[in-house]
Amino acid sequence: MNSNIHSLRTDALPPEIRGRSAWYGPELARSTDWIARLSQTEIAEVESAMRKLVESSFDLTSISSQDFPLPTLGARLRDVLDEVLNGRGFALIRALPVQRWSKREAAIAFLGIGVHLGHLRIQNAAGHLLGHVKDLGRSSEDPNARIYQTKERQTFHTDSCDVVGLLCLQPAKFGGLSTVVSSTTIFNEMRRRRPDLLRVLLDPIETDRRGEAPEGSKPYFRIPVFNWYGNQLSAIYQRQYIESARRFSGVGPLSALQIQALNLFDELANDPALNLNMELEPGDMQFVHNHTMLHDRTAFEDHPEPERKRHLLRLWLAPPNAGPLPEVFAERFGSVTPGDRGGIAVKRSRPTIPFDV
């Protein structure tokens, strides 16, 4: 392809995105600016608020920040949220003392911290507001399985919410590393290298709902991988689910150009010159902005003892101050109203908080 064609293609695309969301992993790896450590005062605030709820009969499905007062930490969490939504796109906070707490206590502490960042959203057809990321012996070959229920590598993807939060209770014996990459940087690199392929990812593409379709909806949704709206870029991506959507009637095979575009996207996401690895330790909390970031998890091997198996808690959050999304996102997020979008809503879903699985 000659440079003139590149120029013509580039002129028809959204502009290159500059700012803190367009980062490269090796640069961040040389600093610790993205890691925040809780002070003893902040941990004491969390523990005090958590104990009051543990001892009460409060309905945790309706928990809000007012129910979990954090006089000091609350202001710091607002700064963290601003960095997640408008800056780097992710944050790592360490370390809650989960090893001295029960699973229920750790879950309530995490829920309380989470609602200072956004409203809780349902994560699956069972109505779970609190997710458990652990190997349930399932396989991605199961068309209704979600990859977080396996011990396989997840591959780079976004979740169906504005912000996803993880709390590590127990790491794996081997593997299970968390990897993040900026979808903004991927966009910029594709724009520079192959603007013709980037154009393909700005068109709608089908993605499998994996058996969790709202009533009256198709078993897949059609949203572009990259979306330019309100002078903001957002991404939504899960390659395996794009491919498995081909099983449905009315969904054609991927074109050669689509495959090339998706392959380049994956090549960039997997490039160590772009992504950043981190090992989550017990008590670490990771918060990721799904519209400017993708996250991944390497395959892992568990300890044989049940109590030592890899186990993370997960929250899907809808911050009221999140940025605008195009209307097409309502097909997956249910709404595009900040604070009231994202999650999995099916007819039988009722909000519930399971403390174990």
URVENHU-V681156 format. One line per field, one symbol per residue. ss: DSSP state (@ for helix, = for strand, . for the rest). burial: # if it has 24 or more other C-alpha atoms within 12 Angstrom, else .. Layout:
# URVENHU-V681156
ss: ???
burial: ???
This chain:
# URVENHU-V681156
ss: ..@@@@@@@@@.............@@@@@.....===..@@@@@@@@@@@@@@@.....@@@..@@@.....@@@@@@@@@@@@@@...=====...@@@..@@@@@@@@@@@@....==.......=..===.............@@@.......=.....========...==..=====@@@@@@@@@@@.@@@@@@...=====...........=====.====..====..=@@@@@@@@@........@@@@@@@@@@@@@@......===......=====...=====..==....@@@..========........@@@@@@@..................=.....
burial: ........##..##.##..######..#.....#####...##.###.###.##.....##.###.####..##..##.###################....#################################....#....############################...###########################.###########....##########...###############.......#...#..##.###.####..###########################.#......##################.#########.#########....######.
